[in-house]
Amino acid sequence: SDTTLSLSTFDIQDTAITSQYQPVATESGVKFQSRNFLVLKTSISPSTTAGTYNQQLTFMVASNF
């Protein structure tokens, strides 16, 4: 367990997945000790018709040195 996250709010800032580009982290300088986290959660509404569902997610990492 990463105890450096004990005071973090990362787990309560939920954002829905959309079809638009959504930046989740950015750094403006050299950060050797910086950490960024992305947590993916799934759920389905109880009123959704039973079936097989899927969603394709693309995760891109870009750097500019």
Secondary structure, 3 states (H helix, E strand, C coil): CCHHHCCCCHHHCCCCCCCCCCCCCCCCCCCCCCCCCCCCCCCCCCCCCCCCCCCCCCCCCCCCC
